[in-house]
């Protein structure tokens, strides 16, 4: 999760209000709600190796909750955020960027999805109740995992593999 310092919530309204369009005309756009999405996905993998998905089933509520929690976290004073760091490999970090281009300051939060680890890290910032952040993260990660498994199973189908979950079972465990 990478975030700008002290963002204004209106800076992110474009995420919720934009119409899905490719970043540039060459990136395949796969609508997972369409009947031919598997065919489109396989074609995108063969021709490009990547794609953008829409109608993916990750509830906007989960995205918005995690976004809100991120805004709350990154709005904290630096001394509070640093209690969740340094990243080793997970945690809060920040640095100056742009030696060869854009110059600025980036803050980041590297997380794993282990509930105990998140609760321990964030208890220093949120006291005894890091649950709101942890729940928002867990809901989002679970939904994204389901979407990833669906996409991987569609790829396996498209490759005509006997075992449909040959790729998605890698997410178990």
Residue frames relative to the residue before (quaternion, step in Angstrom):
aa qw qx qy qz dx dy dz
X 1.0000 0.0000 0.0000 0.0000 0.00 0.00 0.00
X 0.0324 -0.7835 0.6205 -0.0114 3.58 -0.71 1.08
X 0.0002 0.8213 -0.5677 0.0568 3.54 -0.88 0.90
X 0.4561 -0.6538 0.5229 0.3020 3.57 -1.16 0.53
X 0.5694 -0.5908 0.4400 0.3648 3.54 -1.17 0.54
X 0.8818 -0.0236 -0.0069 0.4710 3.51 -1.18 0.83
X 0.1023 0.8199 -0.5561 0.0897 3.61 0.63 1.04
X 0.3874 -0.6560 0.5863 0.2754 3.49 -1.24 0.52
X 0.5539 -0.6419 0.4025 0.3452 3.62 -0.80 0.92
X 0.6279 0.5488 -0.3600 0.4183 3.61 1.02 -0.64
X 0.5302 0.6259 -0.4147 0.3939 3.60 1.20 -0.32
X 0.7456 0.4097 -0.2176 0.4784 3.56 1.12 -0.59
X 0.4008 0.7306 -0.4763 0.2805 3.57 1.20 0.11
X 0.5699 0.6003 -0.3907 0.4028 3.59 1.15 -0.49
X 0.5798 0.5877 -0.3811 0.4163 3.59 1.12 -0.55
X 0.7392 0.4139 -0.2230 0.4822 3.56 0.88 -0.96
X 0.7630 0.4205 -0.2018 0.4476 3.59 1.03 -0.73
X 0.5732 0.6143 -0.3958 0.3708 3.58 1.17 -0.22
X 0.4396 -0.6433 0.5533 0.2945 3.50 -1.23 0.54
X 0.5152 -0.6558 0.4373 0.3365 3.60 -0.92 0.79
X 0.1451 0.7581 -0.6227 0.1280 3.53 -0.73 1.09
X 0.5611 -0.5807 0.4416 0.3911 3.58 -1.09 0.50
X 0.5896 -0.5711 0.4280 0.3782 3.57 -1.15 0.58
X 0.7320 -0.0970 0.0175 0.6741 3.53 1.17 -0.61
X 0.7145 -0.5305 0.2472 0.3834 3.53 -1.13 0.59
X 0.6492 0.5639 -0.3274 0.3915 3.62 1.14 -0.37
X 0.6168 0.5502 -0.3640 0.4293 3.64 1.14 -0.35
X 0.4075 -0.7203 0.5000 0.2551 3.59 -0.67 1.05
X 0.2217 -0.7544 0.6097 0.0997 3.53 -1.05 0.91
X 0.1058 -0.8120 0.5739 0.0130 3.57 -0.52 1.22
X 0.1921 -0.7572 0.6174 0.0925 3.56 -0.78 1.11
X 0.3028 -0.8061 0.4827 0.1600 3.57 -0.26 1.28
X 0.6098 0.5499 -0.3629 0.4405 3.60 1.22 -0.16
X 0.5954 0.5816 -0.3577 0.4235 3.60 1.24 -0.22
X 0.5797 -0.6193 0.4057 0.3404 3.59 -1.06 0.74
X 0.7314 0.4136 -0.2466 0.4828 3.62 1.05 -0.62
X 0.3072 0.7933 -0.4877 0.1960 3.60 1.22 0.31
X 0.6200 0.5357 -0.3632 0.4436 3.62 1.00 -0.68
X 0.6492 0.5100 -0.3153 0.4679 3.57 0.91 -0.88
X 0.6657 0.5036 -0.2956 0.4646 3.59 0.92 -0.92
X 0.6448 0.5300 -0.3097 0.4554 3.56 1.01 -0.85
X 0.6614 0.4941 -0.3020 0.4766 3.58 0.89 -0.93
X 0.6432 0.5220 -0.3157 0.4628 3.58 0.95 -0.86
X 0.6528 0.5087 -0.3114 0.4670 3.59 0.96 -0.88
X 0.6448 0.5172 -0.3193 0.4634 3.59 0.99 -0.81
X 0.6761 0.4972 -0.2889 0.4607 3.57 0.95 -0.89
X 0.7791 0.3888 -0.1870 0.4549 3.57 0.83 -0.99
X 0.8163 0.2372 -0.0964 0.5177 3.59 1.02 -0.75
X 0.3622 -0.7359 0.4951 0.2867 3.58 0.98 -0.81
X 0.7824 0.1217 -0.1001 0.6025 3.59 1.27 -0.01
X 0.0548 -0.7867 0.6148 -0.0088 3.55 -1.30 0.34
X 0.3455 -0.6766 0.5975 0.2567 3.53 -1.36 0.12
X 0.2001 -0.7924 0.5646 0.1154 3.59 -0.95 0.85
X 0.0983 -0.7458 0.6551 0.0699 3.51 -1.24 0.64
X 0.7921 0.2319 -0.2168 0.5213 3.57 -1.27 0.39
X 0.2332 0.8348 -0.4510 0.2128 3.50 1.06 0.97
X 0.5332 -0.6714 0.3894 0.3366 3.58 1.23 -0.11
X 0.5013 0.5821 -0.4706 0.4340 3.61 1.21 0.12
X 0.4108 -0.7496 0.4545 0.2505 3.60 -0.42 1.17
X 0.5266 -0.6391 0.4661 0.3115 3.56 -0.94 0.91
X 0.5704 0.5948 -0.3717 0.4274 3.58 1.14 -0.61
X 0.6638 0.4959 -0.3048 0.4696 3.60 0.96 -0.85
X 0.6433 0.5179 -0.3139 0.4685 3.56 0.98 -0.88
X 0.6816 0.5008 -0.2839 0.4517 3.57 0.88 -0.97
X 0.6435 0.5206 -0.3255 0.4571 3.60 0.97 -0.84
X 0.6824 0.4719 -0.2994 0.4712 3.58 0.86 -0.91
X 0.6069 0.5483 -0.3373 0.4661 3.57 1.05 -0.77
X 0.6667 0.5070 -0.2909 0.4625 3.57 0.91 -0.94
X 0.6540 0.4994 -0.3069 0.4783 3.58 0.97 -0.85
X 0.6356 0.5203 -0.3279 0.4666 3.59 1.04 -0.76
X 0.6324 0.5165 -0.3307 0.4732 3.59 0.95 -0.84
X 0.6476 0.5156 -0.3198 0.4610 3.60 0.93 -0.87
X 0.6750 0.4965 -0.3010 0.4552 3.57 0.86 -0.95
X 0.7383 0.4295 -0.2474 0.4574 3.59 0.73 -1.04
X 0.5985 0.5454 -0.3603 0.4632 3.60 1.28 -0.13
X 0.4989 0.6558 -0.4261 0.3734 3.58 1.25 -0.20
X 0.6004 -0.5299 0.4334 0.4134 3.59 -1.21 0.34
X 0.6530 -0.5422 0.3648 0.3828 3.56 -1.13 0.69
X 0.6442 0.5401 -0.3333 0.4269 3.61 0.90 -0.86
X 0.6533 0.4998 -0.3111 0.4761 3.61 1.08 -0.68
X 0.6630 0.5063 -0.3079 0.4575 3.59 0.92 -0.90
X 0.6402 0.5503 -0.3263 0.4253 3.57 1.02 -0.79
X 0.5412 0.6146 -0.4000 0.4115 3.61 1.20 -0.32
X 0.6724 0.4712 -0.2788 0.4982 3.59 1.23 -0.46
X 0.6747 0.4552 -0.2806 0.5087 3.60 1.25 -0.04
X 0.6123 -0.0037 -0.7332 -0.2957 1.46 -2.45 -0.33
X 0.6154 -0.5493 0.3923 0.4070 3.57 -1.19 0.37
X 0.1911 0.7899 -0.5582 0.1673 3.57 -0.57 1.15
X 0.3667 -0.5499 -0.5734 0.4842 1.80 1.07 2.16
X 0.6880 0.4637 -0.2888 0.4777 3.61 1.21 -0.31
X 0.4988 0.6431 -0.4921 0.3088 3.55 -1.18 0.62
X 0.6560 -0.5008 0.4026 0.3960 3.52 -1.39 -0.18
X 0.0804 0.7769 -0.6228 0.0468 3.52 -1.13 0.73
X 0.0574 -0.7756 0.6259 0.0578 3.53 -1.32 0.24
X 0.0883 0.7959 -0.5964 0.0543 3.54 -1.18 0.49
X 0.5278 -0.5787 0.5171 0.3452 3.46 -1.36 0.32
X 0.1100 -0.8045 0.5822 0.0409 3.58 -0.95 0.84
X 0.7128 0.5389 -0.3179 0.3169 3.50 -1.36 0.04
X 0.1583 0.8008 -0.5613 0.1363 3.60 0.89 0.78
X 0.7962 0.2349 -0.1030 0.5480 3.60 1.09 -0.73
X 0.7827 0.2191 -0.1390 0.5657 3.60 0.94 0.69
X 0.8200 -0.0733 0.0946 0.5598 3.54 -0.86 -0.98
X 0.2207 -0.7624 0.5962 0.1205 3.54 -1.00 0.83
X 0.3020 0.7555 -0.5437 0.2060 3.56 -0.95 0.78
X 0.4790 -0.6213 0.5404 0.3042 3.48 -1.37 -0.29
X 0.0836 -0.7950 0.5998 0.0361 3.57 -0.83 0.93
X 0.1547 -0.7336 0.6545 0.0975 3.51 -1.14 0.79
X 0.0015 -0.8102 0.5860 -0.0129 3.56 -1.02 0.70
X 0.1844 -0.7456 0.6339 0.0906 3.47 -1.31 0.53
X 0.1155 -0.7921 0.5985 0.0332 3.55 -0.49 1.21
X 0.0338 -0.8300 0.5545 -0.0500 3.55 -0.62 1.16
X 0.2296 -0.6807 0.6567 0.2294 3.50 -1.27 0.41
X 0.5413 -0.6609 0.4175 0.3098 3.58 -1.18 0.20
X 0.4006 0.7068 -0.4797 0.3315 3.57 1.24 0.29
X 0.4487 -0.7368 0.4408 0.2479 3.59 -0.53 1.21
X 0.6544 0.5181 -0.3201 0.4481 3.59 0.92 -0.85
X 0.6465 0.5267 -0.3145 0.4535 3.57 0.95 -0.86
X 0.6597 0.5004 -0.3059 0.4698 3.58 0.96 -0.88
X 0.6519 0.5162 -0.3197 0.4543 3.58 0.92 -0.88
X 0.6609 0.5051 -0.3072 0.4623 3.60 0.94 -0.86
X 0.6772 0.5069 -0.2988 0.4418 3.59 0.82 -0.98
X 0.7802 0.3882 -0.1905 0.4521 3.55 0.80 -1.02
X 0.4903 0.6475 -0.4565 0.3634 3.59 1.19 -0.13
X 0.6103 0.5566 -0.3565 0.4366 3.61 1.12 -0.55
X 0.7166 0.4067 -0.2417 0.5125 3.59 1.14 -0.54
X 0.7936 0.3000 -0.1372 0.5113 3.57 0.87 -0.97
X 0.5360 -0.6353 0.4049 0.3809 3.59 1.23 0.27
X 0.7930 -0.2902 0.2213 0.4878 3.55 -1.02 -0.77
X 0.7359 0.4091 -0.2228 0.4914 3.60 1.24 -0.05
X 0.1112 0.7936 -0.5880 0.1103 3.59 0.33 1.22
X 0.3389 0.8086 -0.4382 0.1983 3.57 1.35 0.10
X 0.6264 0.5570 -0.3527 0.4158 3.59 0.94 -0.82
X 0.6707 0.4743 -0.2865 0.4930 3.58 0.93 -0.91
X 0.6683 0.5107 -0.3053 0.4465 3.57 0.85 -0.99
X 0.6598 0.5062 -0.3092 0.4613 3.61 0.93 -0.87
X 0.6431 0.5111 -0.3253 0.4683 3.59 0.94 -0.85
X 0.6646 0.4972 -0.3003 0.4701 3.58 0.95 -0.87
X 0.6726 0.5053 -0.3030 0.4478 3.59 0.87 -0.91
X 0.6359 0.5224 -0.3317 0.4612 3.60 0.94 -0.85
X 0.6773 0.4954 -0.2867 0.4623 3.55 0.88 -0.99
X 0.6815 0.4900 -0.2969 0.4553 3.60 0.80 -1.00
X 0.6401 0.5223 -0.3331 0.4544 3.62 0.95 -0.79
X 0.6684 0.4942 -0.2974 0.4696 3.58 0.94 -0.88
X 0.6584 0.4954 -0.3104 0.4741 3.60 0.98 -0.81
X 0.6183 0.5313 -0.3446 0.4655 3.61 1.04 -0.72
X 0.6391 0.5155 -0.3298 0.4658 3.60 0.95 -0.87
X 0.6530 0.5049 -0.3138 0.4693 3.58 0.94 -0.88
X 0.6519 0.5176 -0.3166 0.4548 3.59 0.91 -0.90
X 0.6478 0.5111 -0.3178 0.4670 3.59 0.97 -0.84
X 0.6303 0.5274 -0.3309 0.4638 3.57 0.98 -0.82
X 0.6686 0.4930 -0.2978 0.4704 3.58 0.89 -0.92
X 0.6665 0.4988 -0.3062 0.4618 3.59 0.91 -0.87
X 0.6548 0.4945 -0.3156 0.4765 3.58 1.04 -0.71
X 0.6077 0.5251 -0.3492 0.4827 3.59 1.09 -0.60
X 0.6344 0.5195 -0.3274 0.4695 3.58 1.02 -0.75
X 0.6444 0.5148 -0.3165 0.4685 3.58 0.96 -0.87
X 0.6282 0.5194 -0.3268 0.4783 3.59 1.01 -0.83
X 0.6786 0.5078 -0.2865 0.4467 3.55 0.90 -0.95
X 0.6793 0.4486 -0.2737 0.5122 3.56 1.17 -0.61
X 0.3811 -0.7560 0.4410 0.2978 3.55 1.40 -0.02
X 0.2558 0.7591 -0.5445 0.2487 3.55 0.95 0.94
X 0.5534 -0.6391 0.4271 0.3209 3.56 -0.98 0.87
X 0.7578 0.3192 -0.1731 0.5421 3.55 0.86 -0.96
X 0.3574 -0.7867 0.4693 0.1819 3.58 -0.22 1.34
X 0.7487 0.3951 -0.2224 0.4836 3.60 1.01 -0.71
X 0.2399 0.8133 -0.5019 0.1705 3.58 1.20 0.42
X 0.7312 0.3688 -0.2253 0.5278 3.61 1.04 -0.71
X 0.6938 0.5109 -0.2953 0.4127 3.58 0.81 -0.99
X 0.6047 0.5660 -0.3794 0.4124 3.61 1.06 -0.52
X 0.5147 0.6302 -0.4164 0.4057 3.59 1.26 -0.17
X 0.6232 0.5396 -0.3336 0.4573 3.60 1.24 -0.39
X 0.5708 0.5756 -0.3961 0.4314 3.60 1.17 -0.32
X 0.7424 0.4228 -0.2987 0.4254 3.50 -1.05 0.75
